[in-house]
């Protein structure tokens, strides 16, 4: 029997629910001259047994087994050793490909006599079942190759730039390679973390005919549970081994590049960039587990000596790269601190502006939260104050009487240094090193009723840097405010704070006591919500691991909207409000005709005001939403692991809502919602936490500001 044109290699490991879709998508190709090599990497589930049951009678499918688990790279190498095709293509067993994939790759390779054909992108999926191929799911790379064609022949001299920016797409399943080329150049996978990157690096270095095909055929399924999700010393050790072994592999291919003027410096630069990139990706996730950087250094050194010995040349490379990465960050920080200190030495000699108030919302995010509603009350009373807002985007819409200044700029340092009153809502050091005599610092915080452990209660889970900053922030704070009696009793204990606490409710919640229909219409119009539509807002909190957050916070939007329509009637729009810390992980994954990205909208309270239903998990927005009297549903897919690892305050378990751990539970909860039965439970919860909110919190805070500005401020009272 003649050899096939293409060998498709599929490693099999713990993919029982996905493998049939994967293999069937290959068998359904429009180009049929191929073989499939299924490599069982000692999977502990029934994945491989299922493959044998389904495909043992198909002469296109070959079966290969590992006696023990060796990893993805080793499984691909095994597949290559058994391959007979002219070309090799890789498909991961939890993904699948479009029907024209092999035909397009094969035709491009044959027509152009290419050693490597590289697809320009892929489609990204987040659910267990395939969803329609949509433009929103497309991820494109090779931006500078808008047309099909050969890789720039000078790319080898530009690899540093590409490696740093990450726009080279190093996934193996983007590449369609000639088998004789891989064998001749001894290109294979390393059994390490991120095994695809050294493999692709070797392709870039050694392929003479590298063709970029500006199409996408591959459907990649993003899943949680990767090796980087586990933060412990053992995995940290493995990540270091990966860095060193990957460096050795890459250096080998760099040594085969023809010498040119400046080669030595280029070689050093690209190795430094490799270490910087890999160290950031594969050691930074462990910082919180291994505490402070000196201990990380020690752990790294011990690991290197244990596995590689003192004489290994890459030990030096590793630490050179590691310290280069650290130095770059430290230099920037030192320069910023030095500049701030120099400016403050000048600004400290300037007098305070008696009526100036500087507002900061989430480190410059925009016009929202408690600072906004304090400013609005000052404007409502037409007080003659100079109000300054520190903001990242100077195009942010704000009232004309508020001056916008770029957050972190020299101008912002000047405004802070000359302000009589400073209002902020997060416990981070302000962008200048000290508070001047006569200044009054108001910390509004940003949660009405905390459900998660914070500050001192979560000290072991917070970075030492944050804890130090938080304690320093508490020392310069003159006034805090709380929304409930429960929070009042907690703040003194957990905030490292012994100053005045004002039990006034939160200014941002005043909006719920005076429903403004005109404002509701304006916000809906701004967001593009049809006036007649009802709104459900999904607002989960963040997890420490961004990839885990992206996985556990996904919902089937269409099924959700259908469940809401069935229970409450009418047409619905879905607002996605992701936590800013993880927003990038969700880009373009929910945005269809009924789904609106509200993550960057500056005022969460306005989103609550216009919403008819809230879905959240452990966020304090659940408590804010109670003021609307509208339905709340808790969707916490990772409830068990989150409560064990992060921890929830006892008050969370007193919430009047059912905790749904799956989409099926959530949709059932929606369809069986009983408002009458829930009403007394909500009243019980509010009676327990004892809210101070009555619609006048902003007025109370402004009255205190008036006393400060007129120098009539009374000594702090402790509660």
Rosetta blueprint (number, residue, H / E / L):
1 X L
2 X L
3 X L
4 X L
5 X L
6 X E
7 X E
8 X E
9 X E
10 X E
11 X E
12 X E
13 X L
14 X L
15 X L
16 X L
17 X L
18 X L
19 X H
20 X H
21 X H
22 X H
23 X H
24 X H
25 X H
26 X H
27 X H
28 X L
29 X L
30 X L
31 X L
32 X L
33 X L
34 X E
35 X E
36 X E
37 X E
38 X E
39 X E
40 X E
41 X L
42 X L
43 X L
44 X L
45 X L
46 X L
47 X H
48 X H
49 X H
50 X H
51 X H
52 X H
53 X H
54 X H
55 X H
56 X L
57 X L
58 X L
59 X L
60 X L
61 X E
62 X E
63 X E
64 X E
65 X E
66 X L
67 X L
68 X L
69 X L
70 X L
71 X L
72 X H
73 X H
74 X H
75 X H
76 X H
77 X H
78 X H
79 X H
80 X H
81 X H
82 X H
83 X L
84 X L
85 X L
86 X L
87 X E
88 X E
89 X E
90 X E
91 X L
92 X L
93 X L
94 X L
95 X L
96 X E
97 X E
98 X L
99 X L
100 X L
101 X H
102 X H
103 X H
104 X H
105 X H
106 X H
107 X H
108 X H
109 X H
110 X H
111 X H
112 X H
113 X L
114 X L
115 X L
116 X E
117 X E
118 X E
119 X E
120 X E
121 X E
122 X E
123 X E
124 X E
125 X E
126 X L
127 X L
128 X L
129 X L
130 X L
131 X L
132 X L
133 X L
134 X L
135 X H
136 X H
137 X H
138 X E
139 X E
140 X E
141 X L
142 X L
143 X L
144 X L
145 X L
146 X L
147 X L
148 X L
149 X E
150 X E
151 X L
152 X L
153 X L
154 X L
155 X H
156 X H
157 X H
158 X H
159 X H
160 X H
161 X H
162 X H
163 X H
164 X H
165 X H
166 X L
167 X L
168 X L
169 X L
170 X L
171 X L
172 X H
173 X H
174 X H
175 X E
176 X E
177 X E
178 X E
179 X H
180 X H
181 X H
182 X H
183 X H
184 X H
185 X L
186 X L
187 X L
188 X L
189 X L
190 X L
191 X L
192 X L
193 X L
194 X L
195 X H
196 X H
197 X H
198 X H
199 X H
200 X H
201 X H
202 X H
203 X H
204 X H
205 X H
206 X H
207 X L
208 X L
209 X L
210 X E
211 X E
212 X E
213 X E
214 X E
215 X E
216 X E
217 X E
218 X E
219 X E
220 X E
221 X E
222 X L
223 X L
224 X L
225 X L
226 X L
227 X H
228 X H
229 X H
230 X L
231 X L
232 X L
233 X H
234 X H
235 X H
236 X H
237 X H
238 X H
239 X H
240 X H
241 X H
242 X H
243 X H
244 X H
245 X H
246 X H
247 X H
248 X H
249 X H
250 X H
251 X H
252 X H
253 X H
254 X H
255 X L
256 X L
257 X L
258 X L
259 X L
260 X L
261 X L
262 X L
263 X H
264 X H
265 X H
266 X H
267 X H
268 X H
269 X H
270 X H
271 X H
272 X H
273 X H
274 X H
275 X H
276 X H
277 X H
278 X H
279 X H
280 X H
281 X H
282 X H
283 X L
284 X H
285 X H
286 X H
287 X L
288 X L
289 X L
290 X L
291 X L
292 X L
293 X H
294 X H
295 X H
296 X H
297 X H
298 X H
299 X H
300 X H
301 X H
302 X H
303 X H
304 X H
305 X H
306 X H
307 X H
308 X H
309 X L
310 X L
311 X L
312 X L
313 X H
314 X H
315 X H
316 X H
317 X H
318 X H
319 X H
320 X H
321 X H
322 X H
323 X H
324 X H
325 X H
326 X H
327 X H
328 X H
329 X H
330 X H
331 X H
332 X H
333 X H
334 X H
335 X H
336 X H
337 X H
338 X H
339 X H
340 X H
341 X H
342 X H
343 X H
344 X H
345 X H
346 X H
347 X H
348 X L
349 X L
350 X L
351 X L
352 X L
353 X E
354 X E
355 X E
356 X E
357 X E
358 X E
359 X E
360 X E
361 X L
362 X L
363 X L
364 X L
365 X L
366 X L
367 X L
368 X L
369 X H
370 X H
371 X H
372 X H
373 X H
374 X H
375 X H
376 X H
377 X H
378 X H
379 X H
380 X H
381 X L
382 X L
383 X L
384 X L
385 X L
386 X E
387 X E
388 X E
389 X E
390 X E
391 X E
392 X L
393 X L
394 X L
395 X L
396 X L
397 X L
398 X L
399 X L
400 X L
401 X L
402 X E
403 X E
404 X E
405 X E
406 X E
407 X L
408 X L
409 X L
410 X H
411 X H
412 X H
413 X H
414 X H
415 X H
416 X H
417 X H
418 X H
419 X E
420 X E
421 X E
422 X E
423 X E
424 X E
425 X L
426 X L
427 X L
428 X L
429 X L
430 X L
431 X L
432 X L
433 X L
434 X L
435 X L
436 X L
437 X L
438 X L
439 X L
440 X E
441 X E
442 X E
443 X E
444 X L
445 X L
446 X L
447 X L
448 X L
449 X L
450 X L
451 X L
452 X E
453 X L
454 X L
455 X H
456 X H
457 X H
458 X H
459 X H
460 X H
461 X H
462 X L
463 X L
464 X H
465 X H
466 X H
467 X H
468 X H
469 X H
470 X H
471 X H
472 X H
473 X H
474 X H
475 X H
476 X H
477 X L
478 X L
479 X E
480 X E
481 X E
482 X E
483 X L
484 X E
485 X H
486 X H
487 X H
488 X H
489 X H
490 X H
491 X H
492 X H
493 X H
494 X H
495 X L
496 X L
497 X L
498 X L
499 X L
500 X E
501 X E
502 X E
503 X E
504 X L
505 X L
506 X L
507 X H
508 X H
509 X H
510 X H
511 X H
512 X H
513 X H
514 X L
515 X L
516 X L
517 X H
518 X H
519 X H
520 X H
521 X H
522 X H
523 X H
524 X H
525 X H
526 X H
527 X H
528 X L
529 X L
530 X L
531 X L
532 X L
533 X L
534 X E
535 X E
536 X E
537 X E
538 X E
539 X L
540 X L
541 X L
542 X L
543 X L
544 X L
545 X L
546 X H
547 X H
548 X H
549 X H
550 X H
551 X H
552 X H
553 X L
554 X L
555 X L
556 X L
557 X H
558 X H
559 X H
560 X H
561 X H
562 X H
563 X H
564 X H
565 X H
566 X H
567 X H
568 X H
569 X L
570 X L
571 X L
572 X E
573 X E
574 X E
575 X E
576 X E
577 X L
578 X L
579 X L
580 X H
581 X H
582 X H
583 X H
584 X H
585 X H
586 X H
587 X L
588 X L
589 X L
590 X L
591 X L
592 X L
593 X L
594 X L
595 X E
596 X E
597 X E
598 X L
599 X L
600 X L
601 X L
602 X L
603 X L
604 X H
605 X H
606 X H
607 X H
608 X H
609 X H
610 X H
611 X L
612 X L
613 X E
614 X E
615 X E
616 X E
617 X L
618 X L
619 X L
620 X L
621 X H
622 X H
623 X H
624 X H
625 X H
626 X H
627 X H
628 X H
629 X L
630 X L
631 X E
632 X E
633 X E
634 X E
635 X E
636 X L
637 X L
638 X L
639 X H
640 X H
641 X H
642 X H
643 X H
644 X H
645 X H
646 X L
647 X L
648 X E
649 X L
650 X H
651 X H
652 X H
653 X H
654 X H
655 X L
656 X L
657 X L
658 X L
659 X E
660 X E
661 X L
662 X L
663 X H
664 X H
665 X H
666 X H
667 X H
668 X H
669 X H
670 X H
671 X H
672 X L
673 X L
674 X L
675 X H
676 X H
677 X H
678 X H
679 X H
680 X H
681 X H
682 X H
683 X H
684 X H
685 X H
686 X H
687 X H
688 X H
689 X H
690 X L
691 X E
692 X L
693 X L
694 X L
695 X L
696 X L
697 X H
698 X H
699 X H
700 X H
701 X H
702 X H
703 X H
704 X H
705 X H
706 X H
707 X H
708 X H
709 X H
710 X L
711 X L
712 X L
713 X L
714 X L
715 X L
716 X L
717 X L
718 X L
719 X L
